[in-house]
Amino acid sequence: QVQLVESGGGLVQPGGSLRLSCAASGSIFSDMGWYRQAPGKERELVAVNKGGSPNYADSVKGRFTISRDHAKNTVYLQMNSLKPEDTAVYYCNVRTFPYGNDYWGQGTQVTVSS
C-alpha cells in the first residue's frame, strides 16, 4: 500500500527558511505536491509537481521551490523568506499512476513567529 513519510517542519523566525520532505512508497506516482491548512481555513494548494512541471500558489511564488527526486520517490519543498502567514500544517499529496488515486501525508507543522 501507499505510504508517505513527511519531515522537516518546525518553528522559524520571519525571513527564515525550512525544507520539507515527503518520501513515498508503494506505487508509481504521477503528481506529487504540497498543501497547507491554517487554523480556521480550508486546505489550499501550495505547490505541485506534475510530470516535472511545477505549479505554485500565487502567495508563495518566488519564495518556495518544489523539487522531486524520481529515483527516491521523494518530493521536497524549499521554503525561503517565510512569513507569519505561512504558518500552517503542511500536507504532502501524491497521485498514483495509472489509476489516479490521491493519498495524503500525516501533516507537518510549520510555525513562523518571532
C-alpha positions in Angstrom: 0.0 0.0 0.0 1.0 3.6 -0.4 3.0 5.1 2.5 4.1 8.7 2.9 6.6 9.9 5.4 6.9 13.6 5.9 9.6 15.5 7.7 11.1 19.0 8.1 8.6 21.1 9.8 9.3 23.3 12.8 9.5 26.8 14.3 11.3 29.5 12.3 11.6 33.3 12.6 10.2 35.5 9.8 12.5 35.7 6.9 13.9 32.2 7.7 13.9 29.0 5.7 12.7 25.4 6.1 12.8 22.4 3.8 10.1 19.8 3.9 10.5 16.3 2.6 8.0 13.6 1.7 9.1 10.1 0.8 6.5 8.0 -0.9 6.4 4.2 -1.5 4.1 1.5 -2.7 3.2 2.8 -6.2 4.1 4.8 -9.2 3.2 8.4 -8.8 2.3 10.9 -11.4 1.8 14.1 -9.4 3.5 15.0 -6.1 2.8 18.2 -4.2 2.2 20.1 -1.0 -0.9 21.6 0.5 -1.4 23.5 3.7 -4.1 24.3 6.2 -4.1 27.1 8.6 -6.3 27.2 11.7 -9.9 28.1 10.7 -9.1 28.0 7.0 -9.6 25.5 4.2 -6.8 23.3 2.9 -5.1 25.0 0.0 -2.6 24.1 -2.7 0.9 25.3 -2.1 2.9 23.7 -4.9 2.6 20.7 -7.1 5.0 18.9 -9.5 3.0 17.4 -12.4 5.1 15.4 -14.7 8.1 17.5 -14.0 6.4 20.9 -14.3 6.0 22.9 -11.1 2.9 25.0 -10.3 2.7 27.3 -7.3 0.1 29.3 -5.4 0.5 33.0 -6.1 1.2 33.6 -2.4 4.4 31.5 -2.5 5.8 32.2 -5.9 9.4 33.4 -5.8 9.8 32.2 -2.2 9.1 28.4 -2.3 10.6 25.8 -4.6 9.2 22.3 -5.2 11.5 19.6 -6.4 11.3 15.9 -7.0 13.8 13.0 -6.8 12.2 10.4 -9.0 14.8 7.7 -8.0 13.8 8.2 -4.3 10.1 8.9 -4.9 10.6 11.9 -2.8 9.2 15.4 -3.1 10.8 18.5 -1.4 9.5 21.9 -0.6 12.2 24.5 0.0 10.6 27.5 1.8 12.5 30.8 1.9 11.6 34.2 3.2 9.0 32.7 5.4 6.2 34.9 6.7 3.9 34.5 9.7 1.0 33.9 7.3 2.8 30.8 6.1 2.1 29.2 9.4 0.0 26.1 8.8 0.1 22.3 8.8 1.7 21.2 5.6 0.5 18.0 3.9 2.2 16.0 1.2 -0.2 14.8 -1.5 0.5 12.2 -4.2 -1.5 10.8 -7.1 -0.9 7.3 -8.3 -0.4 6.2 -11.9 -2.4 5.0 -13.8 -5.4 4.9 -11.5 -5.2 8.5 -10.2 -5.8 7.7 -6.5 -4.9 10.5 -4.1 -3.0 9.9 -0.9 -2.1 12.3 2.0 0.7 12.5 4.4 0.2 12.9 8.1 1.0 16.6 8.1 3.9 18.6 9.5 3.5 21.8 11.4 5.3 24.9 10.2 5.2 27.9 12.5 6.7 31.3 11.5 7.0 33.5 14.5 9.4 35.8 16.3 
